[in-house]
Amino acid sequence: MEKRIHKKFFRFLLTCSGEDMLILEKCNQRIRDRFAFLGFFVLLIFIGCFFSASFFVYSMFDGAFWISLPVGIIWGFIVVNLYLLLLHTISPPIIPLSTKNKKSKTISFNFFNLSMLLRIGFMMLLAIIIAQPLNVFLLSKSVQDDIAKHKVIERVKMFSLTNKGLIKNELQALNEFKSKVLFFSNPSEEHDLKSKIAIIESKVISDSLFLKESLFKIRRINQLDEQLFLNNKEQQEKELLINDIEINLNNELTSDNQFIANISISYISNSYYKMFNAFVSNFKNILIEKNENYQNLNSILDKSNFYVKTIQLLLIKNPFSWILTILVCSIFLIPIYTKYKVRDLCARLFNIERNNSDFIKLREQLIQTTNFSWLSSTILKSKIQDYNTSDYYFHRMLIEHKIILDEYEIIKQKFSIILSERIKEYNKESLKRILPLLEKLKDINPQKYKILVEDIYKEYSLAHVEKFEYWLDSPFRTIRPSINVVKNNEKEFLDFIYNLEE
C-alpha cells in the first residue's frame, strides 16, 4: 500500500514538472528523479502562492475566509502555469532556431542574453510579490510597536488636516464677535464680556498652537522617513517627535472635552449677551464636530491593518524578511538550474550507453544540423519506439522533429495536389480558347496545324508539381542556400552558366 502511494505521488511530481510523461517512462530512474525534484519545487510554488494569496485576501477583506480560499487556488494555478510556460522557454532548445548573426554558420545558445535575463527578472518579480504576504503572516508581530507608532502619526496627521478648517473657523468666529460686540458694548458690559471671551480666546490660541506644532513635527518625521536607514541620533529624534505629538493630541482632546463640559451660557436677556450666547453655542458645536471627527478617524485607523506599511517596516527592520524573500526567489530559480543539469546528465548517460554509429549521428544532427537531407529522411523512415535511450531531450527532439516533418510532408502533398488541379483547369480553359483559332489554320496550312497541335498538347500535358523549397532545412527555415557570387570575368560567368567546377 505504501509503495503504491509513493508511486502515485512520484508520478504526480513528474506531472508537476510539466514534461512529457510518455517520454519520462522510457528514461533512466536518475532522470525521472531529477524531474520529480523539479516537480516538487513547482508544487512548493503552488502551495506558496496559495497561502500568500489566501492570507492577502483574508487580511484585506476583514477575515473573508470563504473568499480567500478560491482566490488562493486560482492565483496558485495562474502563477504555476505562467511559471511552467517561462520554464519551457528557458529550457534547452528542442527545435532549431534561426540566428541573426549572418557571419556565424553555427547556431549558438547563450544563457545570459537579454531575453533570458528579462524572463528570469519576471520570475523574480513574481517571487518577491508572493513572498511579501508570507512575510506579514510569519513576522508581522516583530513590527507591532512600529505599526502602533505609525498609527499615532497618522492619527495626528489626519486629525490636524481634517480639523484645520474648524480651527480657522474658531479664530474667525472669535474675531468677528470681538469686532461686533465689544465695539458697541458699554463699559460695564465690556469688562464682563472680556473676561468670558478671554477663556475662549485662550482655547483658540491653544488649538492654533497645537495645529502649527503638529504639522511642523509631522513634516520632520516625514523627512526622517524618506531616509532608508536612520542612525541612533535620528532614531531617538523620531521617537521623541512621536511621543510629543501623541501627548499633544491627548492634551488637545482632553482640553476639548473639558471645554465642552465647562463652557456656560449667560442667561442675561441683553442683546449683547444674546450674541455672546449664539457665539458660545456655535463655538461649542465646532468643538463637538472636532470630537466627532476624531472618533470617526480613530475608528477607521483601528480597522486598518496598514498592510503595505507592515511590509515596508519588515523589509527595513527585520532581516528575516529578506531571508524569506531570498528563499522564495531561490525556489523559483532552482528548477532552472535543475533543467540544465538534467540536460548534462542526459548527455552523460547517452555517452555511457552502447549505441550504434547511426544512432549517435542522428543525435549529433539533431543538436547541430549539418546534413538536413539525411536527417529528415532518417527521421521520416524511423519509428520512435525503436530508439531506447535515457536521453530525455534526445527523445523529445526526435518526436518533435518527426511531428513537424510528417505534418510538413502532408502539407506539401496537399499543396502539390491543389496546384496540379488548378493548372489542369487552367490548361483546359486555355485549350478552349486556342483550339478554335487553330481550326482556322487547318484549312490554310494543315502541316503547320498538325505541328502546332502537337506542340500545344505537349506543352499542356499534365506534369507532377512540387513545392519549391528556398530554405535548405524546410520547414525549420534556419539554413539559407549558398549564393554564388559571379565576379566580373568571363571564365567565372561561363562556370556559373554551365555549372562547371574548377
HUJOPE-V566251 format. One record per pair of residues at least 24 apart in sequence whose C-alpha atoms are under 8 Angstrom apart, sorted by the first residue. I is the first residue (numbers start at 1). GAP is how many residues later the second one is. Records with the same first field share a line. If there is no record, write none. Layout:
I=GAP ; GAP
//
This chain:
10=26
11=25
13=24 ; 25 ; 26 ; 27 ; 30
14=25
15=24
16=24 ; 26 ; 27
17=25 ; 67
18=66
23=369 ; 372 ; 373
24=368
26=362 ; 363 ; 364
27=362 ; 363 ; 364 ; 365
28=362
31=311 ; 314 ; 315 ; 359 ; 361
34=304 ; 308
35=307
38=296 ; 297 ; 300 ; 301
41=290 ; 291 ; 293 ; 294
42=38 ; 293
44=287
45=31 ; 35 ; 286 ; 287
46=30 ; 31 ; 33 ; 34
47=29
48=28 ; 82
49=26 ; 27 ; 30 ; 81
50=25 ; 26
51=83
52=78 ; 79 ; 80 ; 81 ; 82
53=77 ; 80
55=78 ; 79 ; 82
56=77
59=246
83=40
86=33
87=248 ; 249
90=26 ; 29 ; 246
91=245 ; 248 ; 249
92=247 ; 248 ; 251
94=299 ; 302 ; 303 ; 306
95=302 ; 305 ; 306
96=380 ; 382
97=379 ; 381
98=379 ; 380 ; 381
99=379
106=262
107=261
123=209
124=205 ; 208
127=198 ; 201 ; 202 ; 205
128=197 ; 200 ; 201
130=198
131=193 ; 194 ; 197
132=179 ; 193
133=178
135=176 ; 179 ; 186 ; 189 ; 190
136=171 ; 174 ; 175 ; 178
139=175 ; 182
140=170 ; 174
142=172 ; 176
143=167 ; 170 ; 171 ; 174
146=167
147=159 ; 162 ; 163
149=93
151=150
152=90 ; 94
153=65 ; 89 ; 92 ; 93
155=142 ; 143 ; 146
156=58 ; 89 ; 90 ; 93
157=57 ; 58 ; 61
158=139
159=134 ; 135 ; 138
160=51 ; 54 ; 55
162=131
163=127 ; 130
164=47
166=120 ; 124
167=37 ; 40 ; 41
170=34 ; 113 ; 116
171=33
173=106 ; 110
174=27 ; 105
177=99 ; 102
181=91 ; 94
185=87
207=45
210=38 ; 39 ; 42
214=31 ; 34
217=24 ; 28
228=88
229=87
253=38
256=31 ; 35
257=34
260=24 ; 27 ; 28
343=50
346=44 ; 45 ; 46 ; 47
347=44
349=41 ; 42
350=39 ; 40 ; 41
353=36
363=31
366=28 ; 31 ; 32
372=100 ; 101
373=100
376=29
380=25 ; 26
404=71
405=70
408=67
412=54 ; 55
415=51 ; 52
416=48 ; 49 ; 50 ; 51
417=48
419=46
420=42 ; 43 ; 44 ; 45
424=38
427=33
//
